[in-house]
Amino acid sequence: MLTVILTLSAALLALGADVSVPISSHWNGGFQGSACFNIMEEMHSWTVVLTFDQPISSLDVYTADIKETLDGGKVFVLQNKEWNKDEHVGDKLCLDFQGHGSGDINPTVTGSIHAGDSTGAPITAGPGQTLAPTTPRPTVPGQTHAPTTVRPTVVFSSDGNKAPLKINSDWGDRFDGEFDFTPSQNVIGWVVNITFSKPVNKMDIIAGDEYSHSADGLNWILINKGDHAFAHAGSSLQVKFFGNYAGGKPAPTGEATLVNMGVDHWSISPAATTDTSKYNYNDVLYKSILFYETQRSGKLPANKRIPYRGDSALGDKGDAGEDLTGGWYDAGDHVKFNFPMAYSTAILAWGYLMYADAYKAAGQDTYLLDSIKWPLDYLLKCHTKPDELYVQVGDGGADHSYWGPPELMTMARPAYKITASKPGTDVAMETAAAFAIGSLVFKNSDPTYSATLLTHAKQLWELGEKHRGIYSDSVQAAAAYYRSYNITDELAWGSIWLYQATNENKYLALAEKYFDPAPAWGMSWDDKTIVNQVMLYKITKDEKYKTAVEDSFKFWFPGGGIPYTPKGLAYRLQWGSLRYSSNMAMAALVAADAGLNADQYRHWAMCQIHYALGDTGFSYLIGFGDKYPHSPHHRASSCPNLPAPCGPFIMSSKEPNVHILYGALVGGPGQSDDYTDDRSNYVNNEVACDYNAGFQTAVAALKSLWLRTEHPEQKGTAQCPFSTGSGNTGSVVGKK
């Protein structure tokens, strides 16, 4: 008999090339891993064989059915679910699993995949079954659909939550049953894995839905209904149902295991540092870059670092079917707004140009370059013709009515563009700036890519300069979310960076033409006044630009036109208060490096950034420090692991987000330093790509100062909150 099993196992394994399957964690009694396969042929059904170097007692896989167990528990044969049977060349299929055994086991695992069932034959419908068609659902130009690739199912330990079947009534072919669990942790979404002693052919579940069941009716997997997702630790979680069975009394016995899908055991350790600065800037840079990886849309790379994120929005297309996949989701939603995306990319890339020493010393230079290349690649796709640029993918209204992970979106995702006849000078120039800065970043490491970016930058500059107009007037879909109010600052900003990349005077001439000497209201995706002032001074050393910079910071420093919170935050606006203070801190640090009032500007900037990092006793950067937000307004991180459902019931609950949104800077406090960690409060508790951009660059600047021994802490000017005469700063610049 053993010979027969081994022969069958060998035959199965011979059907596909083996891959090594990593075990991500293990504990006493179990382990978890993920088997990933690159799809090399079209598949309309598939079989995966997992081979372990030692027997295991059981295996849980929620995205495939276990068809056979061979060789005493060393070999498991898995087949596709109906919904994931179609895999295409270039796809990557990942199956997350959890194994169980005795002791703390850490097995070596190999896997193979092939099309069809275990004999190589296509999987076909059985008697009375109809398989779903494989024809893709149709799309029309500009109305693309979300992908069919499903968010990865992450399987965790059941925490010992087992319960026997309780029979309340038995009618001979139908019974009233329930499982009563007492979870040891708060539950946010659940899966129940049931084993019956005799076949059950139907279940009517009160608090849940069937996820799948075995062909013999002995094993059933249930998931919660949306309004039954929660249970508190120590309380009773009852799963009641009616079941049908054949063969007469007695009803089956059974046992069930409860798996809490609202637990994420993934965590990261702080980045190492040898600095003695108050805050670990290495860790801030590390985690902020992770946040941008969490925001990624499209086909994720094999080396992705965010376990709960999977491929999404793979159907994003332009009017003529152009590939618009990739880029970043804007904030806690799933629209790709290109204006703030291009701005964020430009600021991050600029930060690397200025402070590459900081990223290299922190061990984050490779990750930063990979981080900015992701949106640059997407923005290149969006520039489909010299005079055509897609500037948004997704409809804000439809998107904001959906609370769920991006991997499961089903709404249409229209794409919107600017052209010569529907102008958008602001977004064209912003994207040109991102491309021009990117061309400088990659000039030595990837000259071909650098040249491509610069070509596109020049074309977009021409489009924005020749065809003037505010993009949100041309693209009404953007107006309710990212309305632009001016184009002159972007005309100067884009021109500055084309000049930096080409040294052609026509670009500098236009930048100086649109220079605005007025004190900067603030700095954001829609207002580049201060950085234009700083850059023009840095390039020309003209006194008028110096005066403009100093007037802006006179306006922003204590005693000027900006109110301050009691604990020292420069408070420009309620919505995203930390965004404005962090952005102006970044501008102050760049101005200081250009030779303007270095001690005062650096001291003030440090105090603004340190406020965000924890000077008030609370860190507004998620996952940094001991106290930080746990309930940001962010869909993907709030949702339980699949297959548990997500929805408005998750958004409105008071439970913390299931996943720690590492590195995200929340909007920030109110004017009295007040803050409530509430997911429904998007004004103070949403996160966004543009919130992190200036903040991350400011942190890189502070790290660079530390490396140069010019940090305020090293120079004895580290007292915060910043005020006139604090430390050794003397009076505030420009203040009488």
N, C-alpha and C positions, 0 to 999 in steps of 0.2 A: 504493500500500500504506500509506504514512504517513497518507493521508487517512482510510482505513478505520480504522486504529488510533485516530486522534484522535477520530473520530466515535463509536467504541465507548466510548472513555474518557469522552467528554462525556455519553453516554447513561447510563453507570453513575453518574457523579457527580450527574446530575440526579435520581437516585432518592432522595437524602437530603441534608439540609442539611449544608454543610461546617462542620467545626470545626477550629480551629487545634490542631495536635499539638505539644507541647513536646519539644524534645530536651534530655534531662537531662545528658548528658555526651558528649564526642567526643574522639577521639584520632587519631593517625596510622593511617589504615586503617579506621576505624570510628566508630560513634556508637550511642547508645541513646536510646530515648524510650518514651513511653507514650501510646497513643491511647485516650481515655476518652469514652464516649457515654452520655448520659442516655436511658433507654429510655422512649419516649413511647407505645408501642403493644405489645400482646402479640405476642411472637415465638416461634415454634417452630422457626425456622431463621433464619439471618441472613447477610448479606454485608457486609463492610467494604471500602471502597476507600481506599487510602492513595496520595496523590499527592505526589511530591517535585519540587522546583524544579530538580533536576539528576539525571542518571542515576546509579544506584548499581548495583554489580555483583551484590549478593545481599542478601537479607533473611532473618533468622532470626526466626520467630514460633512459640512453642511452644504457644500456646493457640488457634491457628486454623491452617487449611490454606491454603497459597498455591495458588490455582486458576489464576491467569493473571498474566503479567507483560506490560505493554503500554508503548507509547511509548518503546521503547529502554531500559527500566529505570526510567522515571519513575513508572509506575502499577502498583500491586500490588493484585490482587483476592483477598481473603481470605474464607474461609467457616468456619463454626463447626465445632468438634469435636462428636462425638456427645454428650459429657457436658455441654457448655455451650450446647446449642442453644436451650434454653428461657430466655427473658428476659422479665421482667414489668414492667408499668408501675411506675415509681418506682425500678427497679433502675438500677445504673450498671455498665456493662461497660467494663473496661479491658484493653487488649491491649498488653503490653510487647514490645518488639522491639529487635533489634540489626541495624544495617545495615553493609555493608562497601563500600569503594570505595578510590580512590587518594588519598593525601594526607590531611591533617587536614580532613575535610569536616564542615560543620555546616549541613545542608540545612534549608530551610523546608518544612514538611509540613502538609498538610491531610488530613482524613479525613471519610468519610461512612458511615452505616450504614442499611440497610433490611432489611426482612423478606424471607425467601426467597433464591433464588439470584440470579445476576447478571442474569437476565431478569425478576426479580420473582416467579417461580413458587416455591411452597414446595419445599423440598428433600425429596425422597422416596427411598425405598429403591430401590437398583439390583437387578439380577438376582441372586438368591441372598442378598440382604441383608435383615435384619429390623431396623427401627429400634426403639429402646426406647420404651415407652409414655410419654406425657407426664403421666399422672395422678400427682399427688403421692403419696408414700407416706403411709399413714394414721398418725394419732396418736390417743392417748387422753388424756383429761384428766390432767394432772400428769406425763405421760410424753412430753415433747416431744423432738424430734430436732434434731440439729445442722443447720446450713444446708447448702444445696447450692452456695452461692456459694464459689468456690475462692480460696484464698490467691493473691495475685498472683505470677505467674512473673516472676522478675527475671533477665534475660539479661545475661551479662557477656562480656567479651572472652575468646577461647579461648586467649590467651597463646601463640599460634603452635604449639599442639600439633596437628600434622597427621601422619597416618601412611598409607602406601600399604597396600592389601590384600595380604596374604601368603596364597597358596594352598598348603595342605599336601597336599591330595588332591583330585582331580577325577574324579567318576564319571559324567560326562556329563549328569546332570540334578540332581546334588547335589554340593556341594563342602564341604571342611573348610577354613575360613579364619580369619584372625585379624588384628587391628590391634595393633601394639605402640607404645605411647606412652611418652615420658619426660617427665613433667610437671616444670615448673620451680618449682612451689609444692606444698605439701602439699595433697592432694585430700581433700575431705570431701563425697562425693557427686558424681556426674558424669553428663553427657549426651554421647552420641556421635552426631554427625550424619554419615551415610554417603551417598555418591553412588556408584552402580554404573554400569558402562558398558552393561549390559543388564539387563532386568527380573529381579528376585529376588522370588519369590512366597511364600517362607516362610523364616523364620529361627528357629533353635533356639539360644538364647544361654546360655552357661554362667554368666557373671558378671553378666548383666543381663537386662532384659526389654524387649520392644518397647513404645515409647511411641506411635508412630504411623508410618505409611508412606504414600507417595504412591500414587495409584491405578495409576500405570504401573509401580510396583515399583522405580523407579530411586533413590528417596530414602527412607532409613529413619532414624528417630530412636530410640535406645536409652537406657534409664536403668539405673543400677546396681541390682543386688539389694542388700538391706539389709546382708548380710554381706560385700559387696564394695565398700563405700563409700570405703575409705581407700587412699591411696597416698602415699608420702613423696616429696618433691622429689628428683629425680635417680634415682629407682628406676624399674623397669619396670612399667607398667600394661598388662596384656594383656587384650584383649577377644576371646575365642575363640567361635566359633559354627559351626553347620552351616547352609548355605543351599541352597534349591531354586531351580532355574532351568529354562527350557525352551529347546529349539532345539539341544541337543547341544553338545559341546565346541567351543571352550574355555569354561571358567568365566569369569564377568565379571571385569574389573579394577575397581578402586575406590579411593577415597580417603575418609578419615574425619577429622573434626575433634573433638577432645576439649574439652569445656567443663567447667571446674571449678565445680561449683555450691556449693562451700564457701567462696567468696570474696565478700565484700560490700565494694564500693568506696565505699559511702555513708559519708561522714564529715562531721563538723561542726567548725567553728572555734570557739574559745572566745569567749564573749560579751565585747564591749568593756567596758572600765571605765576610769574616771579616778581611782579610789580608789588609795591607796597602802597599803592594808591587806595583811597577809601573804597572804591568800587572796582570790581573785577571787569575791566573793559573787554578783556578777551572773551569773557562769558557773554557779555552783552552783544558783541559782534556775532559770535557763534549762534546765539539764539535768535537774533534779528534775521539773520540769513535763513534760519530754519523756518521762520514765519513766512518768508517769501516762497519757500518751497511748498508750504502748506497751501498757498494761494494758486498753485499751478493748475492750469487747465490743459486739456489735451492728453496725448499719449505720454505717460510718465516713463522716465528712463529706468533701466534695470537697477540702477544704484539709488533709487529713491530712498529717502530717509524718514519719511512720515508714514508709519505703518497703516494708519486708518484711511489714507488717501489712495485712490485708484484712478484709472483712466476715466476721463469725463469729457463731455461735449465734443466727441469725435466727429460729429456731423456738422460742425460749424462751417458754413460755406458762404460765399458771396453770390451776387446776382447771377453770375455766369458759371457758378459751380466752383469758384476759386477756393482753395484750401485755406480756411481761416482758423485752423485749430492752433492751440497753444496759448501763450500769454498768461496773464494773471487775472484771477477773479478780483474784482475791485476791493471789496470789503467783506462784510459778513454775508453778502449775497453772491450771485453767480453771473452778473453782467460783466462783460469786458468793456469798460469805458477807456478808450485809448488816450484821451487827453491826460487824465491823471496818471495813467500807466506810463506814458512817454515821459511825463515830468519826473515821476519816481525813478525811472530808468536813468534819466539824465543826471539827476542829483546823486544817485548811487555811483554811477560811472565817474562823475566828476570827483566824488570822494576818493575813488581809487587813484585817479590821476594825482591828486594832492597828497594822499596819505597811504600810498602803497606800503610804506614802511610799517605802518600800524597793522595792516592786514597780514603782512608777512610775519611780523613778530607774534601776532596772535594765532598764526597757523590757519588763517582763513582766506588767504589770497586766492587759492584755487577755487574755493567755494564761492567767493565773491564774483570771480570772473564767470563761473558757471551760472550764478544767479542772474547777472545782468544779460548774459547771452540768451537766456530763455525768452524774455520779452523782446529783445532785439530781433531774434529770429521770427517771432510772431509779427512784429511791426513791419518787417521786410515783406512778409506774406501779404500784409494789408495794403502795401503800396503796389497795386496791381498794374498801374500805368503811370507814366510821368505826371499826368494831371488827374489822377484818381487815387484816393486814399480812403480805405474803410476805417471808420473811427469809432464804431460800436458794434458789438455782437450781443444780442439778447435784448428783450423788451423789459424795461424796468417794472412795469405794472404786473405783467405775468410772473416775472421772476420774484418780485417781492411778496406775491401771494402764496409762494411755495416755501414751506419750511422743511427742508430735507437735505440730504447730502447731494453734492453735484453729480455724483455717479448715477443717480436715479432720476435725473430730470427727464421729463417727458414733454414739456411745453415747447412750442416753436421758438426758435432763436433767430429772429430776423437780423440781417446785417445792414448797416447804414454807412453811407460814404459821402465824402465831399468831392467835388469836381470843379472844373473851371466855371461852370454855370451855377453850381451850388457851392460857393466858396466857404473856406474855413481857414483863414489866415493863421489864427491862433494855434489850432491843432497841427496844421502843416508845419509851422515854425517850431513848435514844441517837439514834434517828431524829428524834424531836421536837426534840432539841437541834440537829441538823444543819439541820432546816427553819427553826427559829427564827433561828439565826445567818445562814442563807442569806437569810432575809427582811430582815435588817438590811443585809446586803451589797448586795442588789439594790433596796433601798427607794427610792433616788433614780433609779437608771438604768432600772429596770423595775418600776414600782409594781404593775402587775397581777400579774406573776410573784411579787413579794414578798408580796402579799396571799394568793395561792394557797398559798405555802409556809407562811405563818402559820396559815391555816385548818387545814391538815393537821397542823401542829405542835400546835395546841390539841386536835384530835381524838385524836391519838396520846397526848398527855399524859393525857387523860381515860381512854383505854383502859388505859394503864400504871398509873395511879393507882387506878382502881376495880377492876381485875382483876389481882391480884398473883400473880406467879409467875416462876420462872427459865425463860427461853426454851428452854434446852437440855434441860430436863426435858420440855417440850412437843414439841420437835423433836429427836428422838433422832439424826437424821442429822447434826446439828451437834455433838453431844456429844463425838465423838472428835477434833474439830478445834478448835472454839472453845467449849469448855464455860465457862459462866458460873458464878461462885461466890457472887454477891451481887447484890442489887438496890438496896441503899440508896444507894450512890454514884451510880447512874444516876437514882434518884428526886431526889436533890439537884441533879445536873448538869442534867437536863432542866428542872427547875423554875427553876434559876438563869437559864437562857436564855429561858424563857417570860416570866420577870419582866423581863429586859432588853428583850425585844421588845414587851411590853405595859404594863409598869409597874403590873401588878395585884398587889396585896399577897398574894393567896392563894398565888401561886407562890413568892414569897420566904419565906412562912411555912413551906411544905413543905420548901423547901431548908434552912432553918435547923433544922427538926425532924430532918432526917436528916444533919446535919453530923457528921463524924467527926473528933475532935480528935487521934486517935492519929497518930504519925509515919507518913508514907506509906511503904508497902513499896516502891512504885515507881509509875510512871505507864504505863498501857497502855490498850488497847481495853477491858479489863475492870476497870480501876482508875483512877477519877478523883478519888481522895482529895485529892491535892495541889492540883489545879486548883480543886476545890471550896473548899478552904481559902483559896487565893489570891483567887478571885473574891468570896467572901463578905467577905473583908477589904476588897477594893477597893470593894465596894458599900456596906458598912456602917461601915468603919473601926473595928470593934469589936476591942478588945484581945485577946479570946479567940481570934479568928481569926489575929491577928498571932502570938500565942504558938504556935498550931498550925503555922503556916508555918515559923517559926524552929525549932521542934522537929523538923520533917521534914528541914530542911536540916542541922541539927546531926547527925541520924542519917546523912545522906548525905555530909557533908563528911569529909575525912581525920580519923581519930581517932574517928569515930562507928561505926555498925553495919555499914557497907558496906565490903567489902574493895576494895583497889585493885591494879591490875596494876603491875608495876615501872615502866612508862612513864606511869602516871598516869590510867588509865581507871577510873572508878567501875564496879565489876564486880558487877552485881546477879545475873545469871543467865547460864549458858552459851549458852542458845538465844536468839539475837538480842541479844547483850550491848550492841551499840551503840544498839539501840532504847531501852533503859531509860535509859542515860546521856544520850542526845539528848533524850528526853522530859523528863527532870528538868532538863536544861539550859534547855529552853524554859520550863518552869515557873519556874525561877529568874530568867530574864530578864523574865518578866511580873511576878513579884513585885518585882523591882528597879524596874520602871517604875511600880509601885504605891507606891513609896516605902520599900520594905523593904531595908535593908542593900545599897544599890545597888552600891557598889564591889566588895564581896566576892562577891555573887551573880553579877555580870556577869563578873568575872574567872574564877570557877570554871566558869561556863557556857561561856565562850569556850574555856577549855582542853579541855573535854569535846568540843566541836564541832571544834576544831582537831586533836584527836587523830584524829578520823574523817577529816579532810581531808588529813592528811599529816604531822603532827608527828613520827611515828615513822619517816618516810622512805617511807611507803606510804599511798596514799589508798584508803579503803574505799568511796569513791563512784566507781562505774564510769564511765570516760571522763573523769575529772577528774584532772589532774596527769600525771606521767610514768609512775608505777607504780600500777597498780590491778588489781582482779580481772578475769580474762578468761574464767573458767569458772563463772559463777553457776549455781545450780540453777534453771533457768528454761527451759521447753520452747521457747517461740516463738523466743527468740534463739539457741538452740543448734542448731536444725534448719537443714539446707542449703536453698538456694533450690529451689522447685519447678521442674521436676517430680521432682527427686531425692527418694527416700523418707527418712523419719525413723523413729526407733524406739529401743528400749532400747540398741541398738548405738551410738547417738549419746550417750545419757546416760552410758554406762559408759566411753566412750573418754576418752583423755587429751588429745585435741585441744581447743583453746579454742573457745568459742562462735563460731559463724559471724558473728553480728551483735553489735556492741557494744551492750550494754544501757545506753545513756546515762542517767546520773542516778540509777541504782538504788543504794541503800545496802545492802550485804550485811549479814548478821547480825553478823559481827564476830569478833574474836579470842577466844582462850581466856584463862584467868586469868594466864598467864605471857606475854601479848602474842604467843602463838604463833598462827599462821594458815597454813592450807594451802588454796590456790586449787584446789579439787576440786569438780567439778559434783555428784558423788554425796553430798557432805557438806552436807546440807540444814540441819544445825544451825547451822553457821557461814557457809554460803555461799548460803543461799536469800535471796531478796528478797521484799518484801511492801509493799503499799500503806500499812499502818500503820507500817512501819519509817521510811518517808520523811516521814510527816506532821509529827510533832513536830520532826524534824531540819530540814525545810524551813522551818518556822515559826521555829525558833531562828536559822537563818541570816538570815531576813528581819529578825529582831530585831537581830542584830549589824550588818546593813547599815543599819538605821534608826539605831542608835547612832552609826555612822560619820557619817551625814548630820547628826546632831545634835552632833557633836564630843564624844561621851560614851563612845566605844569605849575599852576598856582599853588598847589600843595607843596611843591618843591621850592617855591620862591617865597613862601610865608604869606601868601595872600589868599588863603582858602576859607576865610570866614563866610558863612552863609546864614541867613539871607544877605544878599548883596545890598549895601546901602552906601550913601555918601560917607566917605571917610572910613569904611570898614576895611580892616586889615591895613595894608600899606598902599591902598589905591589912591588916597587923596580924594579930591572932589570928583564927582561924576563929570565926564567930558561934556563940555558945552553948557554945564549948569552954572548959573551965576549965584 
